[in-house]
């Protein structure tokens, strides 16, 4: 399960729709439109950590819960140049480092 699938699962467990999430974020004085939320959930947009924190706050969870899937080994996540990458193994970390080195 990737982090976006986990995020959708967390939202389902709480009965929160995309519109509910948008409204909860607006109540904090911030804005995240439904299109952006949808693109994040469809894994078409790599959000900044600040955006993920807004989502976590709206869901009343710790940010790490978005990236932590019970019963799966998870090493962590990395933000690089405004994008967040999940790393679940040493080989994934090595592949990510290689990607960063070769693509800048």
N, C-alpha and C positions, 0 to 999 in steps of 0.2 A: 504494500500500500504506500503510495507516495503522499507527500504532505498535503496536496490539494484534496486527495480522496479522504485523508484524515480530517481535514477542515470541514468538508461536506458532512462527514459522519458526526463530528462534534455539533454542527448546526442542526442536523436531523435529530440527534439525541435531545436537544434542547427545544425542538419545535420552532426553530428560527429560519425564516425564509430570507431570500436576498433582500426583499423590501424591508423586512423586520430589521435585518442587519444594518441597512442603510439608515433607517429611522433611529436606531440605537446610537449609531455614530453621529448623526446630526444632533442628537440631544446633548452630546458632549461639546458642541460648538464646532465640530469638524464636518467635512463633507467627503463622501466617497460615493460616486454615482453608481447606479445599478449596472450599467455597462461595464464599468471597471470591476465591480464585484463579480459579475458573470465571467469576465475574462480571466480573473484570478482563479475562480473555481473550475474553469475549463482548462486551466494551465496554459493559457494563451498570453499571459502577462506575468512577468516576474516582479512582484511588488517590492518596495523598499521595506526595510525593517520597521520604519516608522508607521507605514501603512499596516503591516502585520500586527503591530502593537495596538493600533486603533481597533482592528478586528478582534484581537484577543480581549481587549478591555470591554468591547461591546458584548462579547460572549461570556464575560466574567470568568476568564480562565487565564492562566499563566501562558505567556507567549510560547514557552517550550512545549506546551501540550499540543500545539499545532504540529510540531515536528516529532513528537514522541508517540509511537504506536506500541501499545502493550504487546508483549510477547514477540517483539521483533528487535533485533540488535540494531542499535542506532548510535553512531559515533557523534553526530551533531550536524550543524549547518553552518555555512559560510556565506558571508555577504562580500561580494566582489564587484566593484564598479556598479553599485546600485541594484544588483541582482542577488537573489538568495538561492543557494544551492544546498540540497540535502546530501549528506555524505553518510552512508550506512556501512561502509567497510573501508579497509585500507586500500583495496584496489580501486574503489570509486574515488577516493581522495587522490591517489596517484594519477588517475585519468583526468581528474579535474585540474590538478597542477599542470599536467602536460598541456591541457587545453589552454590554460591561462598563459603558459609560456609561449605557445605556438601562435595564438591568436591575439595576444596582447591584452 
